[in-house]
């Protein structure tokens, strides 16, 4: 009987312990970390775009959401280490978060992420080393080189308002001088140089971010060659020929018009053959000595002249 009583007490003790352990989770009112925390946090930063990434938490048949918070130098030193929720990553589905808008200063930032499934949450996973945006990877800019007539034009990739571009260009020939131009923004065509016919020009560019004081490497060199334009040469030839024709035709036209006006206003009168003098006038008025008498002039009175005219 005593043995049975001892066995019964042990059974009741085991049941009580099991009941207590089963009841403890129900009595806790705070958040319970029943999900595994995200692992392998890292930041991929290229051209001032910062992407926090982590390994996803896998729960079969369920969708796990993630929340991201950050803590800058100011929050750490002057605001009692508070954490600020990320602008774009509150209960996001994917295992990544664009924290570009959160990283606004060139100081170390702490980043952390946790998983959420319904009412269950994981513990926070913190980025192992604080992130500073001056460690971003700067790549050479994309560029498009064109020629507008004899004008060398470049259009650079638009990487955002923080980016400026240093453009180097030169004429491809031995000993050519390299010119440098600072372009303040991308996405718009910029004139670089007025080119000479039958010459090749080369261009390369690099980015500059004033906020972090860093340059990227130069892009691959691109060259364009200017061919002699046929149409302008033909136009110049036609213009020269036309000018020479004007120099010849205009004086000839003026002379011809003068001739026409002369014959129209002052026509030339053609005399009959009987009135034409065929002999020398000297012969008509000269007289030989032996013919002086016949050629002697007679003085006639006016009456005689009148009678002769009537008759």
Helices and strands as residue ranges (DSSP letters): H 2-27, E 39-46, E 49-55, E 65-71, H 73-78, E 84-92, E 96-98, E 110-117, E 120-121, E 125-126, G 133-135, E 143-148, E 151-156, E 163-171, E 179-183, E 189-194, E 200-209, E 214-215, E 222-225, H 230-265, G 273-275, H 281-285, G 289-291, H 302-310
